[in-house]
Amino acid sequence: MPIVASAAKSITMIIPPDLEERNMLAEWRKRRAEQRDLRHATDLSNKASRLLKQGRAEDAVNALREVVRLRIEGLGNGHETTALARVRLANHLISVGRPQEAEEQALAVLTSRPSADEIGLQACDAKLRALSALGRHDEAAQEALAVLTASARIYGEGHLRTLKVGSDRVQNLIFLGKFDRAEYECRAIITARAGQGMLWLAVNNALVLALIGLDKYEEAEATARAALLQERRLAQPVGDMRLTLSLGLARSLTAQGRDNDALKVVHDAKAKSLRTRGGRSSLPGAVGVVTARALLGLGRLEEAEVEVREAVAVSDSTLSPTHHRTLEAATLLGTVLAAQGRRVEAEQQLTDCVAAWTTHFGPAHPRTVAATAELAALP
């Protein structure tokens, strides 16, 4: 070793580095580690997008959880990049049937930044969707009014983001049995939004359900068929929209007593939906309800029971026990049991459903009234 280098090494071993220099070195190392973690978070975020395209929703959620953790450690809980990561995670948690966790992520954003900014509004939107999935439909519909006001102030009344909040609100109005109001708000959104893209399809689907609730079955059928025709004109399939629209059409057909036609619509739509990815985990519950109702109308009771029991299980696990769809499926199970002559089981099932409808939707809700009448009519 050269004499000069050896001497320098000996001196540094005897005299410790300056304290300020050590602190600077530690800070530099810390920044390097944070930058490395942030790059890793970006890579994971991109990986999550790829996983979703591959239909690996759970793996994507796990990747997004790690993104949130790294963003919090590197940037802090209140940073906008962290907030956006939480919102993205919340939306995917809803799609895989974990709305309670989604609400927690949305609330974490709203406690760290104002709801009146753009990111805050995205968190509000995720929270509203979580509330609906949890069966807290009235809460979601009411909170949507404040979000609509804030969104209109930032984006404008006719902006896509604002109208989407309105679209989600009308779905909750339908769950609440407020069909007149839902029809009115659907038509207002359709008038306000030029073009016939994803939002137009979603609002028309809600309109179909509102019309069915108002006993306008033929108009509901015509609306559903027009929406399906427009969906087929789109360059690319839009998630599970075709299947969703087909379920609305099938409901309108069943309401007219055309159960064979309804069953064919559902079966065809299910076959086509298998070719696309990204469907909601709760959608099979809706498919089961519509299928079971058609099978019941055709007198195929054993098949109907299998379908509706699966619908109850799926809806209960991916939404909540008090969600409108879960209770709809559970009530239909009671109807199927009664049609099979299993009176004791049917009475217990319908009694539980009447109690649940009354508690969570009120005694005047159309479903409560119908279930109560069905229970009273048991032989």
C-alpha positions as CSV (number, residue, x, y, z in Angstrom):
1,M,0.0,0.0,0.0
2,P,1.4,3.5,-0.9
3,I,2.7,5.4,2.2
4,V,0.3,8.3,1.7
5,A,-2.8,6.1,1.5
6,S,-1.7,4.1,4.5
7,A,-1.2,7.2,6.5
8,A,-4.6,8.6,5.5
9,K,-6.2,5.3,6.6
10,S,-4.5,5.4,9.9
11,I,-5.6,9.0,10.6
12,T,-9.3,8.2,9.8
13,M,-9.1,5.3,12.1
14,I,-7.9,7.6,14.9
15,I,-10.0,10.7,14.2
16,P,-13.8,9.9,13.8
17,P,-15.6,11.7,10.9
18,D,-17.2,15.0,11.6
19,L,-20.7,14.6,13.2
20,E,-22.3,16.8,10.5
21,E,-20.7,14.7,7.8
22,R,-22.0,11.5,9.4
23,N,-25.5,13.0,9.5
24,M,-25.3,14.1,5.9
25,L,-24.2,10.5,4.9
26,A,-27.1,9.0,6.9
27,E,-29.6,11.4,5.3
28,W,-28.2,10.6,1.8
29,R,-28.6,6.8,2.5
30,K,-32.1,7.4,3.7
31,R,-33.0,9.3,0.6
32,R,-31.5,6.6,-1.6
33,A,-33.6,4.0,0.2
34,E,-36.8,6.1,-0.1
35,Q,-36.1,6.6,-3.8
36,R,-35.6,2.9,-4.3
37,D,-38.8,2.1,-2.4
38,L,-40.7,4.6,-4.5
39,R,-39.4,3.1,-7.7
40,H,-40.5,-0.3,-6.4
41,A,-43.9,1.1,-5.6
42,T,-44.2,2.3,-9.2
43,D,-43.2,-1.1,-10.6
44,L,-45.7,-2.8,-8.3
45,S,-48.4,-0.4,-9.5
46,N,-47.7,-1.3,-13.1
47,K,-47.6,-4.9,-12.2
48,A,-51.1,-4.6,-10.6
49,S,-52.4,-3.2,-13.9
50,R,-51.0,-6.2,-15.7
51,L,-52.5,-8.6,-13.2
52,L,-55.9,-7.1,-13.6
53,K,-55.8,-7.6,-17.3
54,Q,-54.9,-11.2,-16.7
55,G,-58.0,-11.6,-14.4
56,R,-55.9,-12.1,-11.3
57,A,-57.8,-9.6,-9.1
58,E,-56.6,-10.9,-5.7
59,D,-53.0,-10.7,-6.8
60,A,-53.5,-7.2,-8.0
61,V,-55.1,-6.2,-4.7
62,N,-52.1,-7.6,-2.8
63,A,-49.7,-5.6,-5.1
64,L,-51.7,-2.4,-4.5
65,R,-51.6,-3.0,-0.7
66,E,-47.8,-3.0,-0.9
67,V,-47.9,0.1,-3.1
68,V,-49.9,1.9,-0.4
69,R,-47.5,0.8,2.3
70,L,-44.4,2.0,0.4
71,R,-46.1,5.3,-0.5
72,I,-46.9,5.9,3.2
73,E,-43.3,5.1,4.3
74,G,-41.7,7.2,1.5
75,L,-44.0,10.1,1.1
76,G,-46.3,10.2,4.1
77,N,-50.0,9.5,4.6
78,G,-51.2,12.9,3.4
79,H,-49.2,13.0,0.1
80,E,-51.4,13.1,-3.0
81,T,-49.6,10.1,-4.5
82,T,-50.4,8.1,-1.4
83,A,-54.0,9.2,-1.5
84,L,-54.3,8.1,-5.1
85,A,-52.8,4.7,-4.3
86,R,-55.4,4.3,-1.5
87,V,-58.3,5.3,-3.8
88,R,-57.1,2.8,-6.5
89,L,-56.9,0.1,-3.8
90,A,-60.3,1.0,-2.5
91,N,-61.9,0.6,-6.0
92,H,-60.3,-2.8,-6.5
93,L,-61.3,-4.0,-3.1
94,I,-64.9,-3.3,-4.0
95,S,-64.6,-5.2,-7.3
96,V,-63.3,-8.3,-5.4
97,G,-66.1,-8.2,-2.8
98,R,-64.4,-6.5,0.2
99,P,-66.3,-3.2,0.6
100,Q,-65.6,-2.8,4.3
101,E,-61.9,-2.6,3.6
102,A,-62.6,-0.3,0.7
103,E,-64.5,2.1,2.9
104,E,-61.5,2.1,5.4
105,Q,-59.1,3.1,2.6
106,A,-61.4,5.9,1.4
107,L,-61.9,7.2,4.9
108,A,-58.1,7.2,5.4
109,V,-57.8,9.6,2.4
110,L,-60.6,11.8,3.6
111,T,-59.1,12.2,7.0
112,S,-55.8,13.3,5.5
113,R,-57.0,15.8,2.9
114,P,-60.1,17.9,2.1
115,S,-63.0,16.2,0.3
116,A,-63.4,19.3,-1.9
117,D,-60.3,18.7,-4.0
118,E,-60.1,16.3,-7.0
119,I,-58.4,13.5,-5.1
120,G,-60.8,13.9,-2.2
121,L,-63.7,13.6,-4.6
122,Q,-62.3,10.4,-6.0
123,A,-62.1,9.1,-2.4
124,C,-65.7,10.2,-1.8
125,D,-66.8,8.3,-4.9
126,A,-65.1,5.1,-3.7
127,K,-66.7,5.5,-0.3
128,L,-70.2,5.9,-1.9
129,R,-69.6,2.7,-3.9
130,A,-68.5,0.9,-0.7
131,L,-71.5,2.1,1.2
132,S,-73.8,0.7,-1.5
133,A,-72.0,-2.6,-1.6
134,L,-72.4,-2.8,2.2
135,G,-76.2,-2.4,1.9
136,R,-76.2,1.1,3.3
137,H,-78.2,2.3,0.4
138,D,-79.9,5.3,2.0
139,E,-76.6,6.6,3.4
140,A,-75.0,6.3,0.0
141,A,-77.9,8.1,-1.7
142,Q,-77.9,10.9,0.8
143,E,-74.2,11.4,0.8
144,A,-74.1,11.4,-3.0
145,L,-76.0,14.7,-3.0
146,A,-73.2,16.5,-1.2
147,V,-70.6,14.9,-3.5
148,L,-72.7,16.0,-6.5
149,T,-72.6,19.6,-5.3
150,A,-68.8,19.5,-4.8
151,S,-68.2,17.7,-8.1
152,A,-70.3,20.2,-10.0
153,R,-68.3,23.1,-8.4
154,I,-65.0,21.6,-9.5
155,Y,-65.8,19.9,-12.8
156,G,-69.2,21.3,-13.8
157,E,-72.7,19.9,-13.7
158,G,-72.4,18.1,-17.1
159,H,-68.9,16.7,-16.6
160,L,-68.6,12.9,-16.8
161,R,-67.3,12.6,-13.2
162,T,-70.3,14.5,-11.8
163,L,-72.8,12.5,-13.8
164,K,-71.2,9.3,-12.7
165,V,-71.9,10.2,-9.1
166,G,-75.5,10.7,-10.2
167,S,-75.6,7.4,-12.0
168,D,-74.4,5.6,-8.9
169,R,-77.0,7.5,-6.8
170,V,-79.9,6.3,-9.0
171,Q,-78.9,2.7,-8.4
172,N,-79.3,3.2,-4.7
173,L,-82.7,4.9,-5.2
174,I,-83.8,1.8,-7.1
175,F,-82.7,-0.4,-4.2
176,L,-84.7,1.9,-1.9
177,G,-87.8,1.4,-4.0
178,K,-87.9,5.1,-5.1
179,F,-88.6,4.2,-8.7
180,D,-90.3,7.5,-9.7
181,R,-87.4,9.5,-8.5
182,A,-84.9,7.1,-10.0
183,E,-86.6,7.4,-13.4
184,Y,-86.5,11.1,-13.3
185,E,-82.8,11.3,-12.4
186,C,-81.9,8.7,-15.0
187,R,-83.6,10.7,-17.8
188,A,-81.9,13.9,-16.5
189,I,-78.5,12.3,-16.8
190,I,-79.2,10.9,-20.2
191,T,-80.3,14.3,-21.4
192,A,-77.2,16.0,-19.9
193,R,-74.6,13.6,-21.4
194,A,-74.0,13.6,-25.1
195,G,-72.8,10.4,-26.6
196,Q,-73.6,6.8,-25.9
197,G,-70.6,5.4,-24.0
198,M,-70.2,3.6,-20.7
199,L,-72.1,6.1,-18.6
200,W,-75.0,6.1,-21.1
201,L,-75.2,2.3,-20.9
202,A,-75.0,2.3,-17.1
203,V,-77.8,4.9,-16.7
204,N,-80.0,3.1,-19.2
205,N,-79.5,-0.1,-17.3
206,A,-80.7,1.7,-14.1
207,L,-83.6,3.2,-16.1
208,V,-84.6,-0.4,-17.1
209,L,-84.8,-1.4,-13.4
210,A,-86.7,1.7,-12.5
211,L,-89.3,1.0,-15.2
212,I,-89.7,-2.5,-14.0
213,G,-90.3,-1.2,-10.5
214,L,-93.0,1.0,-12.0
215,D,-94.6,-2.0,-13.8
216,K,-93.6,-0.5,-17.2
217,Y,-92.4,-3.8,-18.5
218,E,-92.6,-3.3,-22.2
219,E,-90.9,0.1,-22.1
220,A,-88.2,-1.5,-19.9
221,E,-87.7,-4.3,-22.5
222,A,-87.4,-1.7,-25.3
223,T,-84.9,0.3,-23.3
224,A,-82.8,-2.7,-22.5
225,R,-82.7,-3.9,-26.1
226,A,-81.7,-0.4,-27.3
227,A,-78.8,-0.3,-24.8
228,L,-77.6,-3.8,-25.7
229,L,-77.6,-2.8,-29.4
230,Q,-75.5,0.3,-28.6
231,E,-73.1,-1.9,-26.5
232,R,-72.5,-4.2,-29.4
233,R,-71.5,-1.2,-31.5
234,L,-68.6,-0.3,-29.2
235,A,-65.2,-1.1,-30.5
236,Q,-64.2,-3.0,-27.3
237,P,-66.3,-4.9,-24.8
238,V,-66.9,-2.8,-21.6
239,G,-66.1,-5.1,-18.7
240,D,-69.3,-7.0,-17.7
241,M,-71.7,-4.4,-19.1
242,R,-73.2,-6.7,-21.7
243,L,-74.1,-9.3,-19.0
244,T,-75.4,-6.5,-16.8
245,L,-77.7,-5.1,-19.5
246,S,-78.8,-8.7,-20.4
247,L,-79.9,-9.2,-16.8
248,G,-82.1,-6.1,-17.0
249,L,-83.6,-7.4,-20.2
250,A,-84.2,-10.8,-18.7
251,R,-85.9,-9.2,-15.7
252,S,-88.3,-7.3,-18.0
253,L,-89.1,-10.5,-19.8
254,T,-89.7,-12.5,-16.7
255,A,-92.1,-9.8,-15.5
256,Q,-94.1,-10.3,-18.7
257,G,-94.2,-14.1,-18.1
258,R,-91.7,-14.8,-20.9
259,D,-89.5,-17.1,-18.8
260,N,-88.0,-19.1,-21.7
261,D,-86.9,-16.0,-23.4
262,A,-85.4,-14.6,-20.2
263,L,-83.5,-17.8,-19.6
264,K,-82.1,-17.8,-23.1
265,V,-81.0,-14.2,-22.8
266,V,-79.1,-15.0,-19.5
267,H,-77.4,-18.1,-20.9
268,D,-76.3,-16.4,-24.1
269,A,-74.9,-13.4,-22.1
270,K,-73.1,-15.7,-19.6
271,A,-71.4,-17.5,-22.5
272,K,-70.2,-14.3,-24.0
273,S,-69.0,-12.8,-20.7
274,L,-66.6,-15.7,-20.3
275,R,-64.5,-14.2,-23.1
276,T,-63.9,-11.0,-21.2
277,R,-62.0,-10.2,-18.0
278,G,-62.6,-7.8,-15.1
279,G,-66.1,-8.7,-14.0
280,R,-67.3,-7.8,-10.6
281,S,-67.2,-10.7,-8.0
282,S,-70.7,-9.9,-6.9
283,L,-72.3,-10.2,-10.4
284,P,-72.8,-14.0,-10.3
285,G,-75.3,-13.4,-7.5
286,A,-77.4,-11.2,-9.8
287,V,-77.1,-13.9,-12.5
288,G,-78.3,-16.5,-10.1
289,V,-81.3,-14.5,-9.0
290,V,-82.5,-13.8,-12.5
291,T,-81.8,-17.4,-13.6
292,A,-83.7,-18.8,-10.6
293,R,-86.7,-16.6,-11.2
294,A,-87.0,-17.7,-14.8
295,L,-86.6,-21.4,-13.7
296,L,-89.3,-20.9,-11.1
297,G,-91.6,-19.6,-13.7
298,L,-91.0,-22.6,-15.8
299,G,-91.6,-25.0,-12.9
300,R,-88.0,-26.3,-12.8
301,L,-87.9,-26.0,-9.1
302,E,-84.9,-28.1,-8.2
303,E,-82.7,-26.2,-10.6
304,A,-84.1,-22.9,-9.3
305,E,-83.2,-23.9,-5.8
306,V,-79.6,-24.6,-6.7
307,E,-79.3,-21.3,-8.5
308,V,-80.8,-19.2,-5.8
309,R,-78.9,-20.8,-3.0
310,E,-75.7,-20.0,-4.8
311,A,-76.9,-16.5,-5.4
312,V,-77.5,-16.1,-1.6
313,A,-74.0,-17.4,-0.8
314,V,-72.2,-15.2,-3.4
315,S,-74.2,-12.0,-2.5
316,D,-73.7,-12.5,1.2
317,S,-69.9,-12.9,0.9
318,T,-69.2,-10.3,-1.8
319,L,-71.7,-7.6,-0.7
320,S,-73.3,-7.9,2.7
321,P,-76.1,-9.8,4.4
322,T,-78.3,-6.6,4.3
323,H,-77.6,-5.6,0.7
324,H,-80.7,-5.4,-1.5
325,R,-79.5,-8.2,-3.8
326,T,-78.7,-10.6,-0.9
327,L,-82.2,-10.1,0.6
328,E,-83.8,-10.4,-2.9
329,A,-82.1,-13.8,-3.3
330,A,-82.9,-14.9,0.2
331,T,-86.6,-14.0,-0.4
332,L,-86.7,-15.8,-3.7
333,L,-85.3,-18.9,-1.9
334,G,-88.3,-18.8,0.4
335,T,-90.6,-18.5,-2.7
336,V,-88.9,-21.6,-4.3
337,L,-89.2,-23.6,-1.1
338,A,-92.9,-22.7,-0.9
339,A,-93.4,-23.8,-4.5
340,Q,-91.8,-27.2,-3.6
341,G,-94.4,-27.6,-0.8
342,R,-91.7,-27.3,1.9
343,R,-93.9,-25.1,4.1
344,V,-92.0,-25.1,7.3
345,E,-88.7,-24.2,5.6
346,A,-90.4,-21.6,3.5
347,E,-92.1,-20.0,6.5
348,Q,-88.9,-19.7,8.4
349,Q,-87.0,-18.3,5.4
350,L,-89.7,-15.7,4.6
351,T,-90.1,-14.8,8.3
352,D,-86.4,-14.0,8.5
353,C,-86.6,-12.0,5.2
354,V,-89.6,-10.0,6.2
355,A,-87.8,-9.0,9.4
356,A,-84.6,-8.1,7.5
357,W,-86.5,-6.0,4.9
358,T,-88.5,-4.2,7.6
359,T,-85.4,-3.4,9.6
360,H,-83.1,-2.3,6.8
361,F,-85.5,-0.9,4.2
362,G,-88.6,-0.1,6.2
363,P,-92.2,-1.5,6.3
364,A,-93.4,0.5,3.3
365,H,-90.6,-0.7,0.9
366,P,-92.1,-2.7,-2.0
367,R,-90.0,-5.7,-1.2
368,T,-91.1,-5.7,2.4
369,V,-94.7,-5.4,1.4
370,A,-94.4,-8.3,-1.1
371,A,-92.5,-10.6,1.2
372,T,-95.1,-9.9,4.0
373,A,-97.9,-10.8,1.6
374,E,-96.2,-13.9,0.4
375,L,-95.6,-15.1,4.0
376,A,-99.3,-14.5,4.9
377,A,-100.4,-16.4,1.8
378,L,-98.6,-19.6,2.8
379,P,-101.1,-22.5,3.0
